[in-house]
Amino acid sequence: MQLSFFFLKRAAQLILLSFLVALITFWFSSVIPGDFFSTHLLDPSIQRGTVEQLRHKYGLDAPFYIQFTHWLGMLLRLDLGHSLFYQRPVSSVVANALGNTLWMGIPALILGLGAGIMLGTVHALFGQRLPGRFMDALSTIALSLPSLLLGLAALLFAAQTQWFPLGGMNSVSGQDAGILRWTADRLHHLFLPVICLTIPVLAYVERTQRAAIQAVDNQLYLRCARSRGLSNFRLFLHYTVRPGLNPVLSIAGPMLGGILSGSLVLEVIFAWPGLGQITYDALFNRDLFLLAGCVLGSSILLVLGNLFADLAVMALDPRTRASIRKGLR
């Protein structure tokens, strides 16, 4: 029963977050001058009356609160509207783009968490010795590199070496190939974008893991376990590393939002048709309903990421389960 309340709480957060973000999106869209049909006015072959009729047909001549209310009514019918730029239902465009973004985001998150936890653990063992200071400098540099710089450097590397494709999800020859060849071609195209997306995640997780292990090292329960004569390996694995994973898993959900924001730049650079690319298209072309659908998809991913992170922490740490039960009473 308590777990059901926990899921209901997360569902309420998703609804509230999606509502607020969509409201802000519609408000900002009303502040920006022009709309999707503004460029049509520059075409002398299109009459101004035709443009006004198109605006009225899609409700773009109404105030933002009326547009938002109309969009909410469609959302209750599971209809996200029609994309004027892609000339397809928004739900179809966002669903396809979301799947493409996950092709990049999930490997980057898994690699960043796995490698970051291992490197952070090793960093904590070295402390302030020379290898530890070297790793600290590397993580600082990795955190300072923007996604734009990483993406452009990766493109330059691919162009100079010809080892990797310059963009896209698959080559023309690989689209109609067998499953093994198609998978190899997709992984070949994924390598550079995933590496660029993984680097900042890895650096952030490494620092978090190192700080968590250093904080655990001074806890009373660790000294008690050490006094029982347990081996150093068991002390380190079960009483230092495992409790130190809690902060890392706690940031895994919000980190998914960071991956989405980073993938926006990288998807444009690598011509990857994901959520970041269509968000850019929606902003550039002022496709309001597509932009609202992208925001809704990002909000759902962020809340689901936080939910999975909470469930992982609950499974790992009994203290967290107890505190959640206490908070639900």
N, C-alpha and C positions, 0 to 999 in steps of 0.2 A: 504494500500500500504506500509506504514511504517513498519507494522508488518511483511509483506512479506519479506522486506529487512532484518529484524531482523532474520528471519528463514534462509534466504539465507546466512547470515553472519555466523550463527552457522553451517550450512552445509559445508561452506568453511573451517571453523575451524576443523571440523571432518575429512575432506579429507586431509588437511595439516598435522594434528596430526597423522593420521593413516599412511600417507606416511613416515613421519620422523621416527616414532617409528619402523615401519617395516624395513626401511632402516638400522637403527641402529641395529636391531635384526639380519638381514642378515650379517651385517659387523662383529658383535661380534661372530656369528656362524662360520665365516671364520677364525677368530683369534684362536678360541678353536681348539686344535688338534683333529683329528679324526672326524668320522661321525657315522651315525646309523649302518653302516656295518663294523665298525672297530673291533667290538667284534667277527665278523665272522672269522677274520683272526686267532683267537686263537683256532678255531675248526679245527683239522687236517683233518677232513672228507670233508671240503670245500676248493676247490682250490682257489688260489689267483686270477686266471683269472676270475673265477665266480664272486668273489667280485668286481673286476674292471668292469665287465659287468653290475652288478647291480648298481654300482655308476654312470656309464655312462647312464643307462636307466632312472634314476631319476634325472640326471643333477647334482649330488653331486660332480663330478670331475671338474666342471666349476668354474671360479672365481665368487666371491660373487655378483659382479655387473651384471653378466650374469644371475645368479640364480634369482636375484631380478627383473630384467627386465622380465624374463620368468614368475615369479610369478605375476607381475603386469598385464601381458597380460592375464593370467588365471583369475585374479580378475575382469578384465573388462568383462569377460564372466560369472561372478558370480561363478567361480570355485576356491576354495581355495586349491585344490590339494588333495593328498591322504596321509593319515597318515600311516607311515610305522610301527609304534608300534601297533596301534589298527586295522590296515588293513581295514580301512573304510574311506569314504570321510571325509575330515577335517570339512567341513560344518556341517555334521551330528554329529560328535563328539563334536564340539564346541557348537552347538545349544542345545544338550542334557545337556551338562555340564553347560551352561549358565543358563538354566532353574533351574537346581539343586542349583546353587549358589544363584539365586534369592530367593529360598526357605529360605535360611539363611539370605541373605542380606536385603531383604525388611522388615521382622519383626524386625531385629536388628536396622535398620534405623528408623523405625516408633517408636519403643519403646525408642530408644536413644533420638530422637527429643522430643517426648512427655514428657517423664520423666525428661529429661534434662531441658526443658523449665520450667516445674513446679518447680523443685528443684532450678533452678537458680533464679526464681522469689521469692521463699521463702527465699533463701540465701540473696538476695538483701534487703529484708524487715528486716532481722536480722542484717545486716551490720557487724560490728566488735564485736558484743556481743558474748557470749559463744557459742550459737548454730551455729552462722555464722562461727566462727573459727573452730568448729568441722566439719562442712560441707566442709570447705576449706581444712582441713587436709584429709578428705575422698576422695575428688576429686583429690588431689595431689597423694595419694596412688594409686587410680584407673588409673590415667594417667601414672604412673610409671610402672605398671605391663605389661610385654610383653605378646603377644598372646600365645607364647609357654608355659610360666609359667601358665597362666590361663587354657590352654587346658590340661596340664598335671595334674594340681590340680583337674580339673573337672573329668578327667579319674580316678584319685585316689579315689575321692569321690564316683563315680559310682561303682567302684570295691569294695569299703569297705561297702557301704550300700546296693548294689544290687537294688537300686531304679530306676536306669536308665540304658539303654543299653550302651555298651562300644563303639559302632560305627555303621556305616551303616545308610541307610535311612529308611528301614523298616525291621521288623523281617520276617523270613521265613513264619510263620503262618499268618502274616498280609497281605502278598502280594496278596493272593487269597480271601481275606475276602470282606465283603460288604463295601460300601462307608463310613459308619459311623465308623466301626471298623478300616478300612484302614486309615482314617483321624486321629483317636485317636492314632493309632500306629505311624504315621508320626510325629505328634506333640510330642509324647513321645520321639522319637529319636531327634527331633529338639531342645528340651528344653535346654540341656547343651551347644551345640554349639552356639545357639542364645544368651544365657546369656553371654558367654565368649566374643562374638562379640559385645554385647550391652554395656558392662561396659566401655570401653574406649570412645565410642561414647557419652554415657550419661555424663561422666565426662567432656569431651571437650565442649559439648553443654551447660552444667550447668555453666561452667566458662564464656563462651561467653555471655549467657543470663544475668548473673549477672552483667558483665561489661557493657553490653548495657543498662540495666535499670539504672545503676548508672550514665551513661553518659547522658541519657535522662532526669534524674531528675533535671539537672541544666539548661535545655533549657528555652528560653524565652517564647515559646508558652505554656509551662506548667504553668508558673507563670501567664500568661494572663488568661488561663482557670481557674486557681485557684481563680483569682480575680473576675471571673464571678459568683462565689458562687456555682459551681458544687459540687456534693457529692464526698467524698473521694473515694468511690468505682468506680464511673464513671471516675474520674481523673486517678485512678490507672490502670483501665482496658483499657480505650480508648486512654489515653494520655501518658501512661508510658509503659505498657506491649506491646501494639500493635506496636508502633514505634520501641520498643526494639527487635522485632522479625526479623527485617531486617537483622542484622548481622548473626543471626542464620540461616535464610533461605539462605543467600548468601553462607554459608559454607556447606550447605547440598549437593550440587553437588560435590565439591572436596572431601567431606567426603565419598561419594560413592567409590571413588578411594581408600581411606584408608580402607574401609570395604573389598574391593577386596584383598588388600594386606594382611590384617589380616586374611581373610578367607583362604588364601593359606596355612598358617601354620595349622589352625584349621581343614581344610578339610583333610589334611594328617593325623593329629592326630586322628580324628574321622572317618576316612575312608569314607569320604563323597565325592561322585564322581562329584564334581563341577569343576568350571573353575580353581581353585587353584590346585586341584589334577591333572588335565590333564596337566596343565602348568609344574608342578613338573615332571610328566612322560615325557613330551616333552624335558625338560632340561636334565633329567637324562639319557634318551635314545638318545639324540641329534636328535630328530625328527624335522627337520627344518620347514617343512610346517605346522605341528601341532603347533609348537611354534609361527610361524607368525600368524596363525589363532587365537590363544589365545590372542596375543597382539592386534590384530584387534578387537576382541570381547571386551576386556577391554577398549580400546579406545572409542568404540561406547558407552559403558555404561557410561564412564566418561563424554563424551560430552552431552549425553542425560540427565544425572543427573544435569549438569550445566544448561541445557536448562529448565528443570522443575523448578529448583531453581529460575532462572531469571523470569519465568512466575509467580511463586508464589509471588515473591517480587513485580512484576508489579501489580498483582491483589490486593496486600495489601496496597501499598504505591503509591498514585498519583504522588508524587515527582519523584519516580523512572521512572514512565511512561513518565513524562515530560522530564527527562534527557535523556532517550533512544531516544525519538523523536528528541530531539535537536542534539544528536550525530549522527542520521541517516540523518540529513539534509546536 
